[in-house]
Amino acid sequence: MCQNQWSGKTILAVHVASAVVDEFPDGQLYVNLRGVEGPAVAAQPSDVLGEFLRALGVDGANIPVGAREREALYRTRLAGKRILVLLDNAADEAQVRPLLPGDPGCAVIVTSRSPLALDGGHPLSLDLMTEREAIDLLRNILGADRVDAEPAEALEIVRLCGLLPLAVRISGARLAQSPKWSLSRWRSGLADERRRLRKLKVGDLDARASFNLSYDHGLTKEQRRAFDLLGLIGARDFPGWVLGPLLNCGSHDADEILEAMVRAQLLEEISVDGEESRYGFHDLVRDLSREHLEARTDRASAAARLAGAYLSGVASMHKVRDPTGLSTWDDLVMCAAGAVAPEIRLSSDLPNLLDAVDMAAAHAQERCALDLARLIIPLLEVPSLWTEWASLADTGLDLARQLGDRPVQAEMCRHQGEVSIYRGYREAAIGRFTTGLRVLEGSGEARAGAVLLLRLGEALRFVGRTDEALDRMEQGKRIFIDLGDPLGEAYALVSIGGIQRVRMRWDDAVESLTGALRVLREFRHRRQTAIALVSLGDVYHLKALWTEAMECFDECRRLFHDGGDRMWTANTDRHIGIVDFLTGRWIEARSRFTAALEVFTKIGDNRKRALTLWNSGELLIAEGRREEAHACLDEALQIFESMKDRFGLALVLTTVGQLCATEYALGDDLDPQLTRGLVVAQELDHDLLIAMAKLNKAEVLLRQDHPSEAIAMARPALEISRRLGAPRWEANALTLLARAHEQAGDHTTARRLTTESSEVHRRFGLYRATEAARR
């Protein structure tokens, strides 16, 4: 049985020996070899053989002096017998082999700290107890009534004990000695990791002393130094390369030291990824490492070396990710990447990276911590790690303020605003971007100011302040032009194209976006190219140019997917789903909306989740599944209202109005619901939304048998749709006007309008979703 000396090997071995006592009628032999206590204390095989021979009835005067003679006599005395030999706490194979019986009727149980290579042996590595097993052990020691009275506290106690039998036994014994103590009181004491090991001591049971046996006798001086310095790491596991910078030694030496700590059971090899192993401490062993760390005078220099290694590693990631030098911190990347950089994997190393920022800051390495934060944050956008992004931006802002670095303060304000947009906090984002611009005043950081202006424009756009948004973006674009920065200008054009799309200046949007794409493709900026293509595809979809729209969506989806960007891939699928819906491929549309909704829910992108719910609601209306449509639209409405997103609110309100209008029954009071959508659309000065709201009101008037009023309401909607070049809504307006004229008795005009509607549907490949829903 192998595992560390506090995992309960001896107890289990003794229990097994007791359970099989009847199988070995000639007796049992037991010895504590004390191998864990070091060579000076470990039992010598010759001495143990002398004890065993006496136990087997050999007179002391007849016990040979030589080790070989004792071994031969021992095996002779065991011949033909059935005896169980228990060798506890073995150091190595050399200590055990002389004590092995030669007779097949005998059996041996060996416990050791590490696996032993013994012929005919069957190694058993003990895992930690399960939570249920640890609770049962605590109940056996303390009594079921007391443990069951505070089940949550009992569970937390065994977790704080790391599920180690030794620690659970000590906790049970301490509580048994203090019958008036609550489990909550003991749990509170264990929760303080600085005092935990001190408290885990009772009688001759001492967790720290047990751990220190391995530390003192199982490690060399340099290995003990490594164990101490690893206490700097707060993450649960870490790659093996970190020991090199901590000790300022080569990788070969570091690997040997790590292997020694694993053999001493003070470190665990958790996984192997290619040629790189990851290691971790048991929680209580980590507490010991941190205790020892406090006494080391070289911990600050070690922290600086490790943080610097992470900095160079992340910088190397940026050189691969952003080879054209598009970042706003080129000098930082190039300087850090000049060092030998370890391989960083964001999927497994992110906790270590975040920990390295805190570690550097805690050891007076504020500039290194800040630089590392600046390099990590841009890596968090593609995997949509909003929580980590927000936390790191807050930390970075505090550090920049401590250092009095105004440009980086503004940069961190920008990061705070960007993640606020993704999380749906648009007003907060406006505040962050505005603060960043104020910090930059008089600093001469023109490019950083231009980037902030673009971001501020995006945030203003989402709350419906499109005039202000466009003004800020145009300011940013002029700065980039003055700086002679074509790439920055292209960024600005992408943002401006998005505003032009929302403001229904679709030809202008196409011009801005295609102009941006020429530059972005020249610079091989794949991700921003893809973002521009999404916006351009959306303009083409609004103009019912399906082929052009799908060319854009297909290309950008491939770019996003190849870049591992789940959020933008899902958003592109949502746009493709809209095209599928409007061209009659409803099954495909439903599949795309469902998949996109799952992604947005998982990553916490509430705005895109709300947009997808709105798209799903429109599809459900067309399919005649009205109750489900109501549920989707109500949820989308709540999200947009909570975010104060007036444009999103208007989109959903017009669709809710469409649903209510087609469900109108005599006596229904739908005016407040229909009017609200129209009011919000008018406040936004958004002609297309106004047209949609007017068509909804016209539908109700028609159902109330007021065809003339319906015609008066629908005609402006038709004019708006034609002026904007919005075929979908032109066709809807023509269809409704045809019905209104038919109801008014003007059959000639009704037939002409019906023909026009059919022609629009045919020419632009529009599915007659409105008529299908009405049927």
ZAMARGU-4260 file (C-alpha; in steps of 0.2 Angstrom, whole numbers, plus 5000, padded with zeros to 4 digits):
<rodrens>
0) 5000/5000/5000 | 5008/5016/4995 | 5003/5034/4998 | 5008/5048/5010 | 5010/5044/5028
5) 4994/5053/5033 | 4982/5044/5022 | 4978/5030/5034 | 4989/5016/5026 | 4994/5009/5043
10) 4976/5009/5050 | 4970/5000/5034 | 4984/4988/5034 | 4981/4983/5053 | 4962/4982/5049
15) 4966/4970/5034 | 4977/4960/5045 | 4964/4958/5059 | 4951/4953/5046 | 4961/4939/5039
20) 4968/4932/5056 | 4959/4915/5053 | 4968/4913/5037 | 4985/4913/5045 | 4984/4901/5060
25) 5003/4901/5063 | 5002/4920/5068 | 5007/4937/5062 | 5023/4947/5063 | 5022/4966/5063
30) 5036/4980/5062 | 5037/4999/5060 | 5052/5001/5048 | 5052/5020/5051 | 5057/5023/5033
35) 5049/5039/5032 | 5060/5046/5047 | 5076/5045/5037 | 5091/5034/5035 | 5097/5038/5053
40) 5082/5032/5061 | 5075/5019/5049 | 5076/5001/5055 | 5090/4990/5048 | 5084/4973/5041
45) 5096/4963/5051 | 5089/4971/5067 | 5071/4967/5062 | 5076/4949/5057 | 5083/4947/5075
50) 5066/4953/5082 | 5056/4941/5070 | 5067/4926/5075 | 5064/4929/5093 | 5045/4931/5090
55) 5046/4914/5080 | 5054/4906/5096 | 5072/4906/5092 | 5083/4908/5108 | 5093/4924/5107
60) 5109/4914/5109 | 5105/4905/5093 | 5102/4920/5082 | 5116/4922/5070 | 5126/4938/5070
65) 5128/4940/5051 | 5113/4947/5041 | 5113/4933/5027 | 5113/4920/5041 | 5098/4928/5049
70) 5089/4929/5033 | 5092/4911/5029 | 5086/4905/5047 | 5071/4917/5045 | 5065/4908/5029
75) 5069/4891/5037 | 5058/4895/5052 | 5043/4901/5040 | 5044/4885/5029 | 5028/4876/5029
80) 5019/4889/5040 | 5005/4901/5036 | 5010/4918/5044 | 5006/4935/5039 | 5020/4948/5039
85) 5015/4967/5041 | 5030/4979/5036 | 5024/4996/5040 | 5032/5012/5034 | 5045/5005/5022
90) 5059/5016/5015 | 5064/5006/4999 | 5065/4989/4992 | 5082/4986/5000 | 5074/4987/5017
95) 5060/4975/5013 | 5068/4961/5002 | 5077/4953/5017 | 5061/4952/5026 | 5051/4943/5013
100) 5046/4925/5017 | 5051/4911/5005 | 5036/4900/5008 | 5020/4902/4997 | 5009/4899/5012
105) 5014/4916/5020 | 5009/4933/5014 | 5016/4951/5017 | 5008/4968/5018 | 5020/4982/5015
110) 5015/5001/5017 | 5027/5014/5010 | 5027/5032/5005 | 5030/5028/4987 | 5028/5012/4976
115) 5041/4998/4978 | 5047/4987/4964 | 5045/4970/4972 | 5043/4953/4963 | 5026/4946/4965
120) 5019/4962/4973 | 5002/4969/4970 | 5003/4988/4972 | 4988/4997/4979 | 4988/5016/4979
125) 4976/5024/4992 | 4965/5038/4986 | 4958/5051/4997 | 4942/5047/5006 | 4926/5052/4999
130) 4916/5065/5008 | 4904/5052/5014 | 4918/5041/5020 | 4926/5056/5029 | 4909/5060/5037
135) 4907/5042/5043 | 4924/5043/5051 | 4920/5059/5060 | 4904/5051/5066 | 4913/5036/5073
140) 4925/5047/5083 | 4913/5060/5088 | 4896/5051/5089 | 4882/5052/5076 | 4870/5063/5086
145) 4883/5077/5087 | 4888/5076/5069 | 4871/5074/5062 | 4865/5090/5072 | 4876/5101/5061
150) 4878/5092/5044 | 4883/5107/5034 | 4897/5111/5046 | 4903/5093/5047 | 4904/5093/5028
155) 4914/5109/5028 | 4926/5102/5042 | 4931/5086/5032 | 4933/5097/5016 | 4945/5109/5026
160) 4954/5093/5032 | 4957/5089/5014 | 4948/5072/5016 | 4964/5066/5025 | 4960/5052/5038
165) 4974/5060/5050 | 4966/5077/5049 | 4949/5071/5051 | 4954/5060/5066 | 4962/5075/5074
170) 4947/5086/5071 | 4936/5072/5079 | 4947/5070/5094 | 4948/5089/5097 | 4929/5090/5097
175) 4927/5075/5108 | 4939/5083/5121 | 4927/5099/5120 | 4910/5092/5121 | 4902/5109/5123
180) 4910/5116/5107 | 4899/5117/5091 | 4905/5110/5075 | 4903/5128/5068 | 4916/5134/5081
185) 4929/5121/5075 | 4925/5124/5057 | 4928/5143/5059 | 4946/5139/5067 | 4950/5128/5052
190) 4945/5141/5039 | 4960/5152/5043 | 4973/5144/5032 | 4987/5153/5042 | 4982/5144/5058
195) 4975/5128/5051 | 4990/5116/5054 | 4993/5123/5071 | 4975/5118/5076 | 4977/5100/5069
200) 4986/5093/5084 | 4980/5082/5098 | 4990/5071/5109 | 5003/5062/5098 | 4993/5066/5082
205) 5001/5081/5074 | 4997/5085/5056 | 5011/5097/5054 | 5024/5086/5062 | 5018/5072/5051
210) 5021/5083/5035 | 5037/5089/5041 | 5044/5071/5043 | 5043/5070/5024 | 5050/5088/5022
215) 5065/5085/5034 | 5070/5068/5029 | 5063/5066/5012 | 5071/5082/5004 | 5088/5089/5001
220) 5091/5107/5005 | 5088/5113/4988 | 5072/5103/4987 | 5066/5110/5003 | 5069/5128/4995
225) 5059/5123/4980 | 5045/5116/4991 | 5045/5133/5001 | 5045/5144/4985 | 5031/5134/4977
230) 5020/5142/4991 | 5020/5158/4981 | 5008/5149/4969 | 4990/5152/4974 | 4982/5142/4959
235) 4977/5124/4963 | 4989/5116/4950 | 5004/5123/4940 | 5015/5117/4925 | 5032/5110/4930
240) 5042/5124/4921 | 5037/5136/4935 | 5051/5129/4946 | 5064/5134/4934 | 5061/5153/4936
245) 5057/5151/4955 | 5074/5143/4958 | 5083/5152/4944 | 5089/5134/4938 | 5088/5124/4922
250) 5074/5113/4917 | 5083/5097/4920 | 5087/5102/4938 | 5069/5107/4940 | 5062/5091/4934
255) 5073/5081/4946 | 5068/5091/4961 | 5049/5090/4956 | 5051/5071/4955 | 5060/5070/4972
260) 5045/5080/4979 | 5033/5068/4971 | 5042/5053/4978 | 5042/5061/4995 | 5023/5063/4993
265) 5023/5082/4996 | 5018/5085/4978 | 5006/5076/4966 | 5009/5074/4947 | 4991/5078/4942
270) 4992/5077/4923 | 5003/5076/4908 | 5000/5087/4893 | 5012/5081/4879 | 5029/5083/4887
275) 5024/5095/4901 | 5017/5089/4918 | 5006/5098/4929 | 5008/5097/4948 | 4998/5101/4963
280) 4998/5102/4982 | 4986/5094/4994 | 4978/5109/5003 | 4986/5105/5020 | 5003/5103/5012
285) 5001/5119/5003 | 4998/5127/5020 | 5014/5120/5026 | 5023/5127/5010 | 5016/5144/5014
290) 5022/5143/5032 | 5039/5139/5027 | 5038/5153/5013 | 5036/5166/5026 | 5054/5163/5033
295) 5062/5164/5016 | 5071/5181/5012 | 5072/5176/4993 | 5053/5175/4990 | 5052/5193/4982
300) 5065/5189/4969 | 5058/5172/4965 | 5041/5180/4963 | 5048/5193/4951 | 5057/5179/4941
305) 5041/5169/4940 | 5030/5184/4935 | 5043/5189/4922 | 5042/5172/4914 | 5023/5172/4913
310) 5025/5190/4905 | 5036/5184/4892 | 5026/5168/4889 | 5010/5179/4886 | 5019/5191/4875
315) 5024/5177/4864 | 5006/5172/4863 | 5002/5189/4856 | 5016/5188/4843 | 5008/5173/4836
320) 4990/5179/4838 | 4994/5197/4832 | 5009/5196/4820 | 5006/5213/4812 | 5008/5223/4828
325) 4991/5229/4829 | 4991/5230/4848 | 4992/5247/4857 | 5006/5241/4868 | 5019/5235/4854
330) 5034/5240/4865 | 5028/5230/4880 | 5025/5214/4869 | 5042/5216/4860 | 5052/5219/4876
335) 5044/5205/4886 | 5045/5193/4872 | 5064/5196/4871 | 5066/5184/4886 | 5065/5165/4885
340) 5046/5162/4885 | 5038/5146/4892 | 5023/5139/4882 | 5007/5146/4889 | 4990/5137/4886
345) 4976/5149/4891 | 4964/5134/4894 | 4974/5127/4908 | 4985/5141/4913 | 4973/5155/4916
350) 4971/5153/4935 | 4990/5153/4935 | 4991/5169/4925 | 4978/5178/4936 | 4987/5171/4951
355) 5004/5178/4944 | 4996/5196/4943 | 4991/5195/4962 | 5008/5187/4967 | 5018/5200/4958
360) 5008/5214/4966 | 5009/5207/4983 | 5028/5206/4982 | 5031/5225/4976 | 5032/5220/4958
365) 5017/5232/4953 | 5024/5236/4936 | 5026/5218/4931 | 5009/5214/4938 | 5001/5228/4928
370) 5010/5224/4912 | 5004/5206/4914 | 4986/5211/4917 | 4987/5222/4901 | 4993/5207/4891
375) 4981/5194/4898 | 4965/5204/4896 | 4964/5204/4876 | 4965/5185/4877 | 4949/5184/4887
380) 4938/5191/4873 | 4937/5176/4861 | 4933/5163/4875 | 4920/5175/4882 | 4928/5175/4900
385) 4918/5191/4906 | 4921/5188/4925 | 4939/5186/4924 | 4940/5200/4912 | 4931/5212/4924
390) 4941/5207/4939 | 4958/5209/4930 | 4952/5226/4923 | 4948/5232/4941 | 4965/5225/4947
395) 4974/5234/4933 | 4965/5250/4936 | 4971/5250/4955 | 4989/5246/4950 | 4989/5260/4937
400) 4983/5272/4949 | 4996/5267/4962 | 5009/5269/4949 | 5002/5286/4943 | 5001/5279/4925
405) 4987/5289/4917 | 4987/5281/4899 | 4986/5264/4907 | 4972/5270/4919 | 4962/5275/4903
410) 4966/5258/4895 | 4959/5249/4910 | 4944/5260/4910 | 4941/5255/4892 | 4943/5237/4897
415) 4930/5239/4910 | 4918/5247/4898 | 4921/5234/4885 | 4916/5220/4897 | 4902/5230/4903
420) 4895/5230/4885 | 4896/5212/4884 | 4888/5209/4900 | 4874/5221/4896 | 4878/5235/4907
425) 4877/5249/4894 | 4875/5264/4905 | 4890/5258/4916 | 4900/5256/4900 | 4896/5274/4895
430) 4903/5280/4912 | 4919/5269/4911 | 4923/5276/4893 | 4919/5294/4898 | 4931/5292/4913
435) 4944/5285/4902 | 4943/5300/4891 | 4944/5312/4906 | 4959/5303/4912 | 4968/5305/4895
440) 4965/5324/4894 | 4981/5333/4891 | 4991/5317/4890 | 4995/5318/4872 | 4989/5300/4870
445) 4979/5303/4854 | 4977/5285/4848 | 4971/5279/4864 | 4958/5293/4865 | 4952/5288/4847
450) 4949/5270/4853 | 4940/5276/4868 | 4929/5287/4857 | 4924/5272/4846 | 4920/5262/4861
455) 4909/5276/4868 | 4900/5277/4852 | 4896/5259/4853 | 4889/5260/4870 | 4879/5276/4866
460) 4872/5267/4851 | 4865/5253/4861 | 4855/5264/4872 | 4848/5273/4857 | 4858/5289/4857
465) 4863/5287/4839 | 4867/5305/4835 | 4879/5306/4849 | 4886/5289/4845 | 4890/5294/4827
470) 4898/5310/4832 | 4910/5301/4844 | 4915/5289/4830 | 4918/5302/4818 | 4929/5311/4830
475) 4939/5295/4832 | 4940/5293/4814 | 4947/5310/4811 | 4960/5307/4825 | 4966/5291/4816
480) 4967/5300/4799 | 4977/5314/4807 | 4989/5301/4814 | 4991/5293/4797 | 4984/5277/4804
485) 4974/5267/4791 | 4971/5253/4802 | 4963/5264/4815 | 4953/5272/4802 | 4947/5255/4796
490) 4942/5251/4814 | 4932/5267/4815 | 4923/5264/4798 | 4917/5247/4805 | 4909/5256/4820
495) 4902/5270/4809 | 4895/5257/4797 | 4886/5249/4811 | 4878/5265/4816 | 4873/5269/4798
500) 4865/5252/4797 | 4855/5255/4812 | 4850/5273/4806 | 4845/5264/4789 | 4858/5273/4779
505) 4861/5257/4771 | 4871/5262/4755 | 4882/5273/4766 | 4885/5258/4778 | 4890/5247/4763
510) 4902/5260/4757 | 4910/5262/4775 | 4911/5243/4778 | 4918/5239/4761 | 4931/5252/4763
515) 4936/5246/4780 | 4937/5228/4773 | 4950/5233/4760 | 4962/5239/4773 | 4958/5225/4786
520) 4961/5212/4772 | 4978/5221/4767 | 4983/5220/4785 | 4977/5202/4787 | 4967/5206/4802
525) 4956/5191/4802 | 4945/5194/4817 | 4941/5212/4813 | 4938/5207/4795 | 4925/5195/4801
530) 4917/5207/4812 | 4915/5219/4798 | 4908/5205/4787 | 4894/5202/4800 | 4889/5220/4799
535) 4890/5220/4780 | 4880/5204/4779 | 4866/5211/4790 | 4865/5226/4779 | 4863/5215/4763
540) 4850/5205/4773 | 4839/5221/4777 | 4840/5225/4758 | 4835/5206/4754 | 4851/5203/4745
545) 4852/5185/4751 | 4866/5179/4740 | 4878/5194/4745 | 4872/5192/4763 | 4876/5173/4764
550) 4893/5176/4756 | 4898/5188/4770 | 4891/5176/4783 | 4899/5161/4776 | 4916/5169/4776
555) 4915/5177/4793 | 4908/5161/4801 | 4924/5152/4795 | 4935/5165/4801 | 4927/5165/4818
560) 4926/5146/4820 | 4944/5144/4815 | 4949/5157/4828 | 4939/5148/4841 | 4927/5162/4844
565) 4911/5154/4851 | 4902/5170/4854 | 4904/5177/4836 | 4902/5161/4828 | 4885/5159/4837
570) 4881/5177/4832 | 4884/5173/4814 | 4874/5157/4815 | 4860/5168/4822 | 4861/5180/4807
575) 4861/5165/4795 | 4846/5159/4804 | 4837/5175/4800 | 4840/5173/4782 | 4834/5155/4783
580) 4818/5161/4791 | 4814/5175/4779 | 4818/5163/4764 | 4807/5149/4770 | 4820/5137/4778
585) 4811/5136/4795 | 4819/5120/4801 | 4836/5126/4798 | 4832/5143/4806 | 4825/5135/4821
590) 4841/5124/4823 | 4853/5139/4821 | 4843/5149/4834 | 4843/5135/4847 | 4861/5132/4845
595) 4865/5151/4846 | 4854/5153/4862 | 4863/5139/4871 | 4880/5148/4868 | 4874/5165/4873
600) 4866/5158/4889 | 4882/5148/4893 | 4894/5163/4891 | 4882/5176/4899 | 4879/5187/4884
605) 4862/5194/4889 | 4860/5205/4874 | 4863/5192/4861 | 4852/5180/4871 | 4838/5193/4870
610) 4840/5196/4851 | 4840/5177/4848 | 4824/5175/4859 | 4816/5189/4848 | 4822/5180/4832
615) 4814/5164/4839 | 4798/5173/4843 | 4796/5179/4825 | 4799/5161/4819 | 4786/5154/4831
620) 4773/5167/4826 | 4776/5162/4808 | 4774/5143/4813 | 4758/5148/4822 | 4765/5143/4839
625) 4759/5158/4848 | 4760/5153/4866 | 4778/5149/4864 | 4781/5165/4854 | 4774/5175/4869
630) 4786/5167/4881 | 4801/5170/4870 | 4796/5188/4867 | 4792/5192/4885 | 4809/5185/4891
635) 4817/5196/4878 | 4807/5211/4883 | 4812/5209/4901 | 4831/5207/4897 | 4831/5223/4886
640) 4821/5233/4899 | 4833/5228/4913 | 4848/5233/4901 | 4839/5249/4896 | 4842/5245/4878
645) 4829/5255/4869 | 4833/5249/4852 | 4832/5231/4857 | 4816/5236/4867 | 4808/5243/4851
650) 4812/5228/4840 | 4803/5216/4852 | 4789/5228/4855 | 4785/5229/4837 | 4785/5210/4836
655) 4774/5209/4851 | 4763/5222/4843 | 4762/5211/4827 | 4757/5196/4838 | 4744/5205/4847
660) 4737/5213/4832 | 4734/5196/4823 | 4726/5189/4839 | 4714/5204/4841 | 4697/5200/4846
665) 4682/5212/4848 | 4683/5221/4865 | 4702/5219/4867 | 4711/5234/4873 | 4727/5233/4864
670) 4730/5251/4861 | 4743/5253/4876 | 4753/5238/4869 | 4753/5244/4851 | 4756/5262/4856
675) 4771/5259/4867 | 4781/5251/4852 | 4776/5266/4841 | 4781/5278/4854 | 4798/5270/4857
680) 4802/5269/4838 | 4797/5288/4837 | 4809/5292/4851 | 4823/5283/4842 | 4818/5292/4826
685) 4819/5275/4818 | 4809/5275/4802 | 4808/5256/4799 | 4803/5253/4817 | 4790/5266/4815
690) 4783/5258/4799 | 4782/5241/4808 | 4772/5249/4822 | 4761/5257/4810 | 4757/5241/4801
695) 4753/5233/4818 | 4740/5247/4822 | 4733/5246/4804 | 4730/5227/4807 | 4720/5231/4822
700) 4710/5244/4813 | 4706/5232/4799 | 4700/5219/4811 | 4689/5232/4819 | 4681/5235/4802
705) 4689/5252/4799 | 4697/5249/4782 | 4699/5268/4778 | 4708/5271/4794 | 4719/5256/4791
710) 4724/5262/4774 | 4728/5279/4781 | 4739/5270/4794 | 4748/5258/4782 | 4752/5270/4767
715) 4766/5279/4777 | 4773/5262/4782 | 4774/5257/4763 | 4782/5274/4758 | 4795/5272/4772
720) 4799/5254/4767 | 4801/5259/4748 | 4812/5274/4753 | 4823/5264/4763 | 4824/5249/4751
725) 4817/5237/4764 | 4808/5223/4753 | 4802/5213/4767 | 4792/5227/4775 | 4786/5234/4758
730) 4779/5217/4754 | 4770/5216/4771 | 4763/5234/4769 | 4757/5230/4751 | 4748/5214/4757
735) 4739/5223/4771 | 4734/5237/4760 | 4727/5225/4748 | 4716/5217/4761 | 4711/5234/4767
740) 4705/5240/4750 | 4696/5223/4747 | 4687/5226/4764 | 4683/5243/4758 | 4675/5236/4742
745) 4689/5243/4730 | 4693/5226/4722 | 4703/5234/4707 | 4715/5242/4719 | 4716/5227/4730
750) 4720/5216/4715 | 4734/5228/4709 | 4742/5229/4727 | 4741/5210/4728 | 4750/5208/4712
755) 4763/5221/4718 | 4765/5211/4734 | 4768/5195/4725 | 4780/5203/4713 | 4791/5209/4728
760) 4790/5192/4736 | 4795/5183/4720 | 4809/5196/4715 | 4817/5195/4732 | 4814/5177/4737
765) 4803/5182/4752 | 4793/5168/4760 | 4775/5173/4763 | 4777/5172/4782 | 4764/5185/4786
770) 4750/5176/4776 | 4756/5159/4783 | 4754/5166/4801 | 4737/5173/4797 | 4731/5156/4790
</rodrens>
